[in-house]
Each structure stands twice: as C-alpha cells, then as structure tokens.
Amino acid sequence: MEMEQLLSMGFSSELAAQALAATGGKSTLKATEWILSHKPSNPNPNPNPNPSPPPFQPKLDRFFHLHTKLSPSPSSPEPTATATATAPSIRIVPQNDPDDDSATPSPLHNKRQKLQHPKPIIQLGKTDQTHEPLSERMRPRTVFEVVGQDHILGNNSLLRSAIDRNRIPSIIFWGPPGSGKTSIAKSIVNSAQDRSLYRFVSLSAVTSGVKDVRDAVEEARKMRVKNNKRTVLFVDEVHRFNKSQQDSFLPVIEDGSIVFMGATTENPSFHLITPLLSRCRVLTLNPLKPHHVETLLKRAVDDQEKGLSRSVGMKVDVKDDALEFLSMNCDGDARVALNALEISTTTAAARVADNQLKQKGVGLELDRDCDSARSEENEISLFTAVVTVDDVKEALQCKHLAYDKAGDEHYNLISALHKSMRGSDADAAIYWLARMLEGGEEPLYIARRLIRFASEDVGLADPLALNQAVSCYQACHFLGMPECNVILAQCVAYLALAPKSIAVYRAIGAAQKVVRESVGQNEGVPLHLRNAPTKLMKELGYGKDYIYPPDNPSSSTQSYLPPSLVGYKFLDWPSRNSSHP
C-alpha cells in the first residue's frame, strides 16, 4: 500500500524503496518526508553540471502537513518599478511530524498517519516562541506605567515618597486577582532613584518552603556585606505560608537584612500572623475600573514589541466594541482581560489563514514577479487579524465573576444579601442572590442563612416567615441547581418584603449576657417550678405552691424568674392583651 502511494506521487520505484527501507516501511508520510529531506545519491563521479530538478508535483501537497510562509522566491529577480505593488510570494513548505521527537525519521515512530487535507499555518512574521502570556509581557516596568490604584501611587502617597527617598518599607499588598499586586512590587524596585541599592528576589508560597526563604535570606546578607545592596524579597500568595513559615521572616525584617513584600488575595487579619503585620504596611488594592482595563488593552494592541503582534506574528486590529465588552466583563481583573484578548486574537489570526487558503488554494505558489498585482490596501487587509466582539465572547465564554467560597468575597456577598433583606430592598436582595449563584455558591448554604434571617430579622412580626425559609431549604434539597434558583428568589423576596422585628434576637442576646455575667448568680430553679415525680422530691418542697395557669387564667402573681432577677425584661413585645403596634 505504501509503495503504491509513493509511486502514485510520481517517485521512482528505486527512490520509494529506499525511503520505505529507511523509515521502517509503514508510514507513507515519513517516507515522503525522507525523500524531501535527502538529496538522491549520484553514483556518477562526473556529475552533470546542469542536473534537472526532481519532479515535484502539486498533488504531493495533500500527503503531508504544510506551512505557508511569506518570503521572496530565491530565484526571483530584483523587483522592478512595475512590480512594486505586487504581493510578496507565498511558499509552501512541509511541516515536521508533531510526533517525531528527533531531527531524522526513526523506525520507532511507525504509527500510521491518516491522510487528510491539513490547514496550513500562515507565518507572516516572527511570533513569540517562548509562549509567554500577554499578561506577563505587558507588566509595567515602573510605577509610572501602572494603571489604576491612584490611592496608593499618587504624588504624595507613601509609596511615591519612599521611592523618591530610596527608603522602601516592608509592605503587604492585599487585593483581588489581577489588580496589580505583583506588578507594583516589581515596578517599585525599577522606579527607585538609585536602582543599584536594591536587588529583587521573587518567591511563591505555593512552591517554596522555609529552606528557600533561608537560602534567599542568606544570599541577601552576603550581598549586603559585599556590595551594600539590599534585597527586596517578594513572596506571592504569602497567605499560604503557615505560622512557623511566616515566623521565619520576622528576625530578618527586624534587622533589615531584607525588605519584605508580600501579595495576598485573602484578608491579612485572618491569614497573616500579627507580628508580621506589625512589621509591614498593609496596602489595599481595588479591582480595576473598566476604563483602566481598556487602557491596558489598548496598550497591548499598540505595543509592537511585546504586545499582540508578537503573539500572532501579524498586524492586529481590535474593534472598539470588543475592547469595551472585554473591559466590562472581566470583573476588574487585568490578567483575565489580557489573556482573553490574546486568545481572541489567535482566533482572528486563524481566520486570516482560512481566508488565505480559500483565495489561493493549498498548492498555489505565488512569486514576486506574478502578473496579478494587488493594491497596498488589500495586502494589508489580507494579513491583519481583525478581532471582533464575537471573538472576545468566544474567548471569554462567560462573564468572569470574582467569587471564592471561603474567602472575603464569599462573606461580603452574603452580608450584602442579608443587609438588603433587612432594609426591605427586594431588588437589591435578588441581585446579590444572583451574584452568589452565578459565582457557584452552594444553594443550601444560602437557604440556611435565610432560615436564620427569618427568625433574627422578621421574627414575631411574621411568624410564617420561618415556615417559608424552612420550606425553601427543603425544596432546594429536593431540586438542586439550577431549578432551585427561583425558590431561593421567592424566599428572598418574601423575607425582604415581610415586616421586621428583632425583639426575639435582642431578647435571647440579653438573656445570654445575664447568664454569662452571672447577674443572678445563676441560682437554682425556684422550688415551685421544679418537677416532683417522687415522694422524696415532694417532701423537699419541689413543686409546692405552683399555680396551674389553665385552672387560674387570671392569676398573675406567680413568678417564673429566680428571686434575684424578678422584674427583669428581656423581650420587648406587647402582651397578649395589648393590640399589635
């Protein structure tokens, strides 16, 4: 079968046999590549000075992967005045087998390849071979390039003053992902008046341990003694270090061996030890505003050195509505926005390749001297990746929501939901509910909080609210998401619109305070309130003089509190004989 395919391509039987023998004889693709990459041996010691080229035929292109490269034909003459507007030549070259790990074909790689019509890749310039993400390439070099966070980078701010005086303090950056914590830390050193005074060392708490910290500190001490250079030790995700690991920073911050900078997305009050916080300034970063994100995206489009053009190897044009959509739907996360922009640009570049194939075909070879000339405008349009809002939507898939089930945002949102219901704002309450559900919150957790709200904030003003909340929990348990979303919304709306009373909430709080503080000395239960199931208990006075209310409905002289608490009022609520306010 392989021999027949090679013969059908136009190769001689001798050359086909040599190729199959060299590549194991089981892959037509590898045999074809072997023929293309090996010059045929000439046994004649006096070779013909004008040998004829091997008979390559256009139909061979369908048997192997292709690249389409924009390059001048090596045999083309210098362009003349009449050919300056013609398109550069497009040369089809074979692509190496992606499964081949070596430079030469190996008999071990004998998996049969399915013959198909692959899509060529148009390479219109030098692309980023290191695959460094756009978000990493576009990091600001100095604090003057940082977008947003003006409250900590203003002219009279702590950071600006410290940079101007070469007195960089130890800092904890606290903020959501993509707000610029790492970028600001790196740019501070680059912005110092005398950069020779500092060296920047970065660690990640995810992959580093105490040994890595000790090695960095030891090197910092050596550099300070040898070159009088201070080390800025930056620890990303510092909240992942445990207490003992955080303790290792304390002495070296104290003696000035390092300038410590940490970045965290979690509340430092809960995740960082107090001694570390006392040695550092905590600076809070806010999510970026949409216009800040749009500025960063435009910067990535315009930057020819490290921006989008480097990612795809061609000119990029991003529509304004695409930039606006992306900046509005990344939740203030610059990293999400830049990465989504890079993915959407890749989609647009692939579309350019498809359009080129449709116009020229796989096996077509254009030369600089071809008779058909195109205008410069058409040429630029052909090799420009145009990113539309549809490309951005495809890359983003869905709106990015800043939410974590165990972090600050989790508690912030449930607090907003609770306070909106307490304020009887049903619209706001339903909105915060939707934010939690779209963020992936467990519906039963929300239902449990609604049960608590029904007693804490509605209470006796509408006793049926508790029934509604419990029924909501049971229904959510039966159905689950996404069907239970409307059940949660109904209960949230009911509780928000219900009359409110915190009388029970305050009453139990006051009573517990009295018990904790032993106001009544926590004395025993009065004898007349005690149960007397035995003769001995009755002889001891248990239950003596107890008045049975059903038999004496008008009696109000009986006391039910300990003697030291008689007259105490815990529940502020009208009596049963009074009208409801």
matplotlib code that plots the C-alpha trace (Angstrom):
import matplotlib.pyplot as plt

x = [0.0, 2.8, 4.7, 1.7, 1.0, 4.6, 4.5, 1.2, 3.0, 5.5, 8.5, 10.6, 10.3, 14.0, 13.6, 10.4, 12.1, 15.0, 12.6, 10.5, 13.6, 15.0, 11.7, 10.6, 8.2, 5.0, 4.4, 3.9, 4.2, 7.6, 8.8, 7.7, 9.5, 12.6, 12.6, 12.1, 14.9, 17.5, 19.2, 19.4, 22.8, 24.6, 26.9, 28.4, 31.8, 31.4, 28.0, 26.1, 26.9, 23.2, 21.2, 17.4, 15.4, 13.4, 9.9, 7.8, 4.2, 1.5, -0.6, 2.1, 0.9, -2.1, 0.1, 1.9, 1.4, 2.1, 3.3, 2.6, 5.5, 5.6, 9.0, 10.6, 11.4, 15.1, 15.1, 13.2, 15.0, 15.2, 11.8, 11.3, 9.4, 6.4, 6.3, 6.5, 2.8, 2.7, 2.1, 5.1, 5.5, 3.9, 5.9, 4.5, 7.0, 6.4, 5.8, 7.6, 5.6, 4.4, 5.0, 8.6, 11.0, 14.2, 15.6, 15.7, 12.9, 13.0, 11.7, 10.2, 7.7, 5.8, 2.2, 0.3, -1.0, -4.4, -4.0, -6.0, -6.1, -4.5, -4.9, -1.7, -0.4, 0.4, 3.6, 3.7, 6.4, 8.3, 5.9, 6.5, 8.3, 8.5, 4.7, 5.0, 1.4, 0.5, -0.4, 3.2, 4.8, 2.7, 3.6, 4.6, 8.3, 7.9, 5.2, 4.6, 3.3, 0.9, -2.8, -5.2, -4.5, -4.1, -4.9, -1.5, 0.5, -0.4, 2.2, 2.1, 1.5, 3.6, 5.0, 6.0, 7.7, 9.5, 10.7, 11.9, 13.9, 15.2, 13.6, 11.4, 9.5, 8.2, 4.7, 1.8, -0.3, -3.8, -6.2, -8.2, -6.5, -5.4, -5.4, -1.6, 0.0, 2.9, 3.4, 3.6, 6.0, 8.4, 8.0, 8.9, 12.5, 12.8, 11.5, 13.9, 16.1, 19.2, 18.4, 21.9, 20.9, 18.3, 18.0, 14.7, 14.1, 10.7, 9.3, 5.9, 4.5, 2.8, 6.1, 8.6, 9.3, 11.4, 14.6, 14.0, 13.4, 16.5, 18.6, 17.3, 17.9, 21.5, 22.2, 20.7, 23.0, 26.0, 25.0, 24.5, 28.0, 29.7, 28.0, 25.9, 22.9, 19.6, 17.3, 13.6, 12.2, 8.8, 6.5, 3.5, 0.4, 2.0, -1.2, -0.4, 2.6, 1.7, 2.5, 6.0, 6.9, 5.7, 7.7, 10.9, 10.5, 10.4, 14.1, 15.3, 12.8, 13.6, 17.4, 17.0, 18.5, 15.6, 12.8, 9.8, 6.9, 4.0, 1.0, -2.2, -5.8, -7.0, -7.7, -4.4, -6.2, -7.2, -4.4, -1.2, 0.3, 0.1, 3.9, 4.4, 1.6, 3.2, 6.4, 4.8, 2.4, -0.8, -1.8, -5.2, -5.7, -9.1, -10.4, -9.6, -12.3, -13.4, -11.6, -8.4, -8.7, -9.5, -6.3, -4.3, -5.9, -5.2, -1.6, -1.3, -2.8, -0.4, 2.8, 4.6, 7.5, 5.7, 2.0, -0.5, 1.5, 4.2, 1.7, 0.4, 3.1, 0.9, -0.8, -3.8, -6.8, -9.2, -12.7, -13.7, -16.8, -14.7, -12.4, -15.4, -17.1, -13.9, -13.2, -16.8, -16.9, -13.5, -14.6, -11.7, -9.1, -6.5, -5.0, -8.3, -8.8, -5.3, -5.4, -8.8, -7.7, -4.7, -6.9, -9.4, -6.5, -5.4, -8.9, -8.8, -5.3, -6.6, -9.4, -6.9, -5.2, -8.5, -9.3, -5.9, -6.5, -9.8, -8.3, -5.1, -5.5, -3.1, -0.8, -0.5, 2.9, 2.9, 6.1, 7.1, 7.0, 3.5, 1.3, -1.6, -0.9, -2.8, -3.1, -1.4, -4.7, -5.8, -2.5, -2.7, -6.2, -5.4, -2.7, -4.4, -6.1, -9.3, -10.7, -14.4, -16.7, -17.8, -14.1, -13.9, -17.1, -15.8, -12.6, -14.2, -17.0, -18.9, -18.6, -15.8, -17.0, -14.7, -16.0, -14.5, -16.5, -14.2, -12.7, -13.6, -15.9, -18.0, -18.7, -19.0, -21.8, -23.8, -23.5, -24.9, -27.8, -28.6, -28.5, -30.6, -33.3, -33.1, -33.6, -36.6, -35.0, -36.2, -34.5, -31.0, -31.5, -32.4, -29.3, -26.9, -28.6, -27.9, -24.3, -23.8, -25.5, -23.6, -20.4, -21.1, -22.3, -23.9, -27.7, -28.2, -25.8, -27.9, -31.1, -29.6, -28.8, -32.4, -33.7, -31.5, -32.8, -36.4, -36.0, -33.4, -34.9, -38.5, -39.2, -42.6, -43.6, -44.4, -44.0, -44.8, -41.5, -39.7, -42.0, -41.2, -37.5, -37.5, -39.7, -37.2, -34.3, -36.2, -37.2, -33.6, -32.5, -35.0, -34.3, -30.8, -29.4, -30.4, -34.1, -34.0, -32.9, -36.5, -37.3, -34.5, -35.6, -39.1, -38.0, -35.6, -38.4, -40.8, -38.3, -37.4, -41.0, -42.1, -42.5, -39.4, -38.9, -35.6, -37.4, -36.6, -33.0, -32.4, -34.2, -32.0, -28.9, -29.8, -30.6, -27.3, -25.4, -27.1, -26.2, -22.6, -22.1, -23.8, -26.1, -28.4, -25.6, -27.1, -29.0, -31.1, -34.6, -37.2, -38.8, -42.3, -41.1, -39.3, -40.7, -41.7, -42.0, -41.1, -42.4, -39.0, -39.0, -42.4, -41.3, -38.4, -40.8, -40.5, -43.5, -45.0, -47.4, -47.2, -50.3, -51.5, -52.4, -55.2, -57.1, -56.3, -56.1, -56.5, -53.6, -50.6, -48.9, -46.7, -43.0, -41.1, -37.6, -35.1, -35.6, -32.6, -33.9, -37.5, -38.7, -36.1, -37.4, -35.8, -38.4, -39.8, -43.1, -46.7, -48.6, -51.3, -54.0, -52.5, -53.0, -50.2, -48.5]
y = [0.0, 2.5, 1.6, 2.2, 5.6, 6.7, 5.6, 7.5, 10.6, 10.4, 9.0, 6.3, 2.7, 2.8, 6.0, 4.8, 1.5, 3.4, 5.7, 2.9, 0.9, 4.0, 4.8, 1.3, 0.8, 1.5, 5.3, 6.9, 10.3, 9.6, 8.1, 11.2, 13.4, 11.3, 11.8, 15.5, 15.9, 13.7, 14.5, 11.5, 10.0, 10.2, 7.3, 9.1, 10.5, 13.2, 14.7, 16.6, 20.3, 21.1, 18.5, 18.6, 19.2, 16.4, 16.1, 17.6, 17.7, 19.9, 16.9, 15.9, 18.7, 16.7, 13.9, 16.0, 18.9, 22.3, 25.7, 28.8, 31.2, 34.7, 35.0, 36.1, 33.4, 32.7, 32.5, 35.7, 38.7, 42.0, 43.8, 46.3, 49.5, 47.8, 45.1, 47.2, 46.8, 43.1, 40.8, 39.0, 35.4, 32.6, 29.5, 26.1, 24.1, 20.8, 20.7, 18.3, 15.4, 16.5, 13.1, 13.0, 13.9, 13.7, 15.6, 12.4, 9.9, 7.0, 3.5, 3.5, 6.2, 3.9, 4.8, 5.1, 8.6, 9.3, 11.2, 14.3, 17.9, 19.8, 23.6, 25.5, 27.9, 31.4, 32.8, 36.5, 37.5, 36.5, 35.1, 34.6, 31.3, 31.2, 31.2, 33.9, 35.1, 38.5, 39.5, 38.7, 40.6, 43.7, 44.1, 47.7, 48.4, 51.3, 52.7, 55.5, 52.8, 51.3, 52.0, 52.5, 52.2, 56.0, 55.9, 54.2, 55.6, 59.3, 62.0, 62.4, 58.7, 56.5, 54.6, 57.6, 59.3, 56.0, 55.6, 59.2, 58.9, 55.4, 54.2, 51.3, 49.8, 46.3, 46.0, 43.6, 44.1, 42.9, 42.9, 40.7, 38.8, 40.9, 44.2, 44.7, 43.4, 41.6, 44.3, 47.1, 45.2, 44.7, 48.2, 49.7, 48.5, 49.6, 53.1, 53.7, 56.8, 54.6, 51.1, 49.9, 49.9, 47.1, 43.6, 41.9, 38.3, 36.6, 33.5, 31.8, 30.5, 27.8, 26.2, 27.5, 26.4, 27.6, 26.3, 28.6, 31.5, 30.8, 30.5, 33.8, 35.5, 34.1, 35.4, 38.8, 39.1, 38.3, 40.8, 43.5, 42.9, 42.6, 45.2, 47.2, 46.2, 45.5, 42.6, 43.1, 39.7, 39.4, 36.4, 35.8, 34.2, 34.7, 33.7, 30.1, 30.0, 28.6, 30.3, 28.8, 29.7, 33.3, 33.4, 32.9, 36.4, 38.2, 38.4, 39.3, 42.0, 43.3, 43.5, 44.9, 42.0, 42.2, 44.4, 42.2, 42.4, 40.0, 39.7, 38.1, 37.8, 36.9, 39.2, 39.6, 39.9, 36.3, 34.7, 36.5, 36.5, 39.7, 40.1, 40.0, 42.6, 44.9, 44.9, 45.7, 48.3, 46.8, 48.4, 47.6, 47.4, 47.7, 46.0, 47.9, 50.1, 49.4, 52.4, 51.3, 47.8, 49.4, 51.5, 48.3, 46.5, 49.4, 49.5, 45.8, 46.4, 49.3, 47.8, 46.2, 44.9, 42.9, 43.2, 41.3, 41.4, 39.4, 36.7, 36.0, 37.4, 39.8, 43.2, 43.2, 45.4, 45.2, 46.7, 49.3, 47.4, 44.3, 46.3, 47.7, 44.3, 42.8, 45.6, 45.5, 41.7, 40.9, 42.0, 44.4, 41.6, 42.8, 39.3, 37.8, 40.6, 40.4, 36.6, 36.7, 39.3, 37.2, 34.1, 36.1, 37.4, 33.9, 33.1, 36.1, 35.1, 31.6, 33.1, 35.1, 31.8, 30.2, 33.2, 33.0, 29.3, 30.0, 32.7, 30.9, 27.2, 24.8, 24.1, 27.5, 29.2, 33.0, 34.7, 38.4, 38.5, 37.2, 39.1, 39.7, 42.8, 43.9, 47.3, 48.0, 48.4, 44.9, 43.5, 45.0, 43.9, 40.3, 39.9, 41.8, 39.9, 41.8, 41.0, 41.4, 41.3, 37.7, 36.6, 38.2, 36.5, 33.1, 33.6, 34.8, 32.2, 33.8, 36.8, 36.5, 36.7, 37.5, 35.0, 32.4, 30.1, 30.5, 34.0, 37.6, 37.9, 35.0, 36.8, 40.2, 38.9, 37.1, 40.2, 42.3, 39.9, 39.9, 43.7, 44.2, 42.0, 43.8, 47.1, 45.7, 46.2, 43.1, 44.2, 44.5, 41.3, 39.3, 40.9, 39.8, 36.3, 36.1, 37.2, 34.3, 31.7, 32.8, 32.6, 29.0, 29.3, 26.2, 26.9, 25.0, 27.5, 30.4, 28.6, 28.1, 31.8, 32.6, 30.4, 32.4, 35.7, 34.6, 34.4, 37.1, 39.9, 39.0, 37.1, 37.7, 40.3, 37.5, 34.0, 32.3, 33.6, 30.8, 28.3, 29.8, 29.6, 26.0, 25.0, 26.8, 24.8, 21.5, 22.4, 23.3, 20.0, 18.2, 20.0, 21.4, 23.9, 25.3, 24.7, 25.9, 29.4, 30.6, 29.1, 30.9, 34.1, 33.7, 33.2, 36.2, 38.4, 37.2, 38.0, 41.3, 42.5, 41.0, 43.2, 43.2, 42.6, 41.9, 41.6, 37.9, 38.4, 41.1, 39.1, 36.0, 38.2, 40.0, 36.7, 35.1, 38.1, 37.9, 34.2, 34.8, 37.6, 35.7, 38.7, 36.5, 34.3, 31.6, 30.4, 27.3, 26.9, 28.1, 25.2, 25.9, 25.5, 22.2, 18.8, 16.4, 12.9, 11.2, 11.3, 12.4, 15.4, 16.4, 16.2, 18.5, 21.1, 20.5, 21.9, 23.3, 26.3, 26.1, 27.7, 25.8, 28.6, 26.7, 26.5, 30.0, 32.1, 35.4, 34.7, 37.0, 36.8, 33.8, 34.5, 32.4, 34.0, 33.4, 35.8, 37.9, 38.5, 39.2, 42.2, 41.7, 42.4, 40.6, 40.6, 43.9, 42.9, 43.8, 41.5, 39.2, 41.6, 44.6, 45.4, 45.0, 48.3]
z = [0.0, 0.9, -2.2, -4.4, -2.8, -3.3, -7.0, -7.4, -6.2, -9.1, -7.3, -8.9, -7.6, -6.6, -4.6, -3.0, -1.9, -0.3, 1.6, 2.9, 4.0, 5.8, 7.7, 8.6, 5.6, 7.5, 7.0, 3.7, 5.4, 6.9, 3.6, 1.7, 4.3, 3.9, 0.1, 0.5, 3.1, 1.4, -1.8, -4.2, -4.4, -7.7, -8.5, -11.4, -10.4, -13.0, -12.3, -14.9, -14.4, -15.2, -13.4, -13.8, -10.7, -9.1, -10.5, -7.6, -8.4, -6.9, -6.0, -3.4, -1.1, 0.1, 1.6, 4.3, 6.7, 5.3, 6.4, 4.3, 4.6, 3.3, 1.7, -1.6, -4.1, -4.1, -7.9, -8.4, -9.9, -8.2, -8.3, -11.0, -10.9, -12.4, -9.7, -6.5, -5.8, -6.2, -3.3, -1.7, -2.7, -0.7, -0.4, 0.7, 2.9, 4.7, 8.4, 10.6, 12.1, 15.5, 16.9, 15.7, 18.5, 16.5, 13.6, 11.4, 10.9, 13.2, 12.6, 16.1, 15.0, 12.7, 13.7, 10.5, 9.8, 8.3, 5.1, 5.1, 3.9, 6.8, 7.3, 6.6, 9.1, 7.7, 9.3, 8.5, 10.9, 14.0, 16.6, 20.3, 20.5, 24.3, 24.7, 27.4, 28.2, 27.1, 30.6, 31.7, 28.8, 29.4, 33.1, 33.8, 34.2, 36.6, 38.9, 36.3, 33.9, 36.5, 35.6, 38.4, 42.2, 42.4, 46.1, 46.8, 43.9, 44.0, 44.1, 47.9, 48.7, 50.9, 48.0, 45.9, 48.9, 49.8, 46.2, 45.9, 49.1, 48.4, 51.7, 50.5, 53.5, 54.0, 52.5, 52.3, 49.1, 49.6, 46.7, 44.3, 41.4, 38.5, 40.4, 40.1, 43.3, 41.7, 39.0, 41.6, 43.7, 40.7, 39.5, 42.8, 42.6, 39.0, 39.9, 42.8, 42.5, 42.8, 41.4, 42.3, 46.0, 45.6, 44.1, 43.5, 44.5, 43.9, 45.6, 45.5, 48.7, 46.6, 45.6, 48.2, 51.7, 54.7, 53.1, 50.1, 52.3, 54.3, 51.2, 49.9, 53.3, 53.4, 50.0, 50.9, 53.9, 51.7, 49.1, 51.8, 53.3, 49.9, 47.8, 50.3, 48.3, 50.0, 48.8, 48.2, 48.9, 47.2, 48.3, 46.2, 47.8, 51.2, 53.0, 52.0, 54.4, 57.8, 61.1, 61.5, 57.9, 58.5, 61.7, 59.7, 58.2, 61.5, 62.5, 59.0, 58.6, 62.0, 61.4, 57.9, 56.1, 53.6, 52.5, 52.7, 50.2, 50.2, 48.0, 49.1, 48.0, 51.5, 54.4, 56.2, 59.5, 59.3, 57.3, 58.4, 61.9, 64.0, 64.4, 60.6, 60.2, 62.8, 60.8, 57.4, 56.0, 54.5, 51.3, 49.9, 46.1, 44.4, 41.4, 38.2, 36.8, 33.2, 31.8, 33.4, 31.9, 28.5, 28.8, 29.4, 26.4, 24.1, 25.2, 24.4, 20.9, 20.1, 21.5, 18.5, 20.6, 23.2, 22.5, 20.5, 17.2, 18.9, 19.8, 16.3, 14.0, 12.1, 12.5, 14.8, 14.7, 17.7, 17.3, 19.9, 20.9, 21.5, 23.9, 25.7, 26.1, 27.5, 29.9, 31.2, 31.7, 33.3, 36.8, 37.2, 36.6, 34.1, 33.8, 32.7, 30.2, 28.6, 28.4, 26.8, 24.3, 23.4, 22.8, 20.7, 18.6, 18.0, 16.7, 14.4, 13.1, 12.3, 10.4, 8.3, 7.4, 6.4, 4.1, 2.5, 1.7, 0.1, -2.1, -3.2, -2.5, -0.8, -3.6, -5.1, -5.2, -5.8, -6.8, -6.6, -10.4, -10.8, -13.2, -10.8, -8.7, -5.6, -4.1, -0.8, 1.0, 0.0, 1.0, 4.5, 4.9, 3.9, 6.6, 9.5, 12.3, 13.0, 16.5, 16.8, 19.8, 18.8, 19.1, 22.5, 23.6, 22.4, 24.3, 27.5, 27.3, 30.2, 32.4, 34.9, 38.4, 41.4, 43.9, 46.3, 48.5, 51.5, 51.2, 51.7, 48.7, 50.0, 53.2, 51.5, 49.3, 51.9, 54.1, 51.2, 50.8, 54.5, 54.8, 51.6, 53.0, 56.4, 54.5, 52.7, 49.3, 47.4, 44.1, 45.7, 47.6, 44.5, 42.7, 45.4, 45.4, 41.7, 42.2, 44.6, 42.5, 39.3, 41.4, 42.2, 45.8, 47.3, 47.3, 50.6, 52.3, 51.2, 52.3, 55.8, 56.0, 55.0, 57.9, 60.3, 58.8, 59.2, 63.0, 63.5, 61.5, 60.8, 64.0, 65.6, 63.1, 60.7, 62.3, 59.0, 57.6, 59.3, 57.7, 54.3, 54.9, 56.1, 53.1, 50.9, 52.3, 51.8, 48.2, 47.4, 48.8, 46.6, 43.4, 43.5, 40.9, 38.5, 39.2, 42.8, 41.9, 41.6, 45.0, 46.6, 44.9, 46.1, 49.7, 49.5, 48.1, 50.8, 53.6, 52.2, 51.9, 55.3, 58.4, 60.6, 64.3, 66.1, 69.5, 69.8, 68.6, 71.3, 74.0, 73.6, 73.4, 76.6, 78.4, 77.4, 78.6, 82.0, 82.2, 81.1, 83.6, 86.4, 87.2, 89.1, 90.4, 88.2, 91.2, 91.2, 89.8, 92.4, 94.2, 93.0, 89.3, 89.9, 88.8, 91.6, 90.2, 93.5, 97.1, 98.4, 96.0, 97.2, 100.8, 99.9, 98.6, 94.9, 93.0, 96.2, 95.8, 92.0, 90.4, 87.3, 84.8, 82.9, 86.1, 87.2, 83.9, 85.8, 88.2, 87.5, 90.9, 90.2, 89.4, 87.0, 87.3, 90.1, 93.0, 92.1, 88.6, 89.4, 87.3, 84.5, 81.0, 78.1, 75.4, 74.3, 72.9, 73.6, 76.0, 74.6, 75.9, 74.0, 70.4, 67.9, 67.0]

ax = plt.figure().add_subplot(projection="3d")
ax.plot(x, y, z, "-o")
ax.set_aspect("equal")
plt.show()
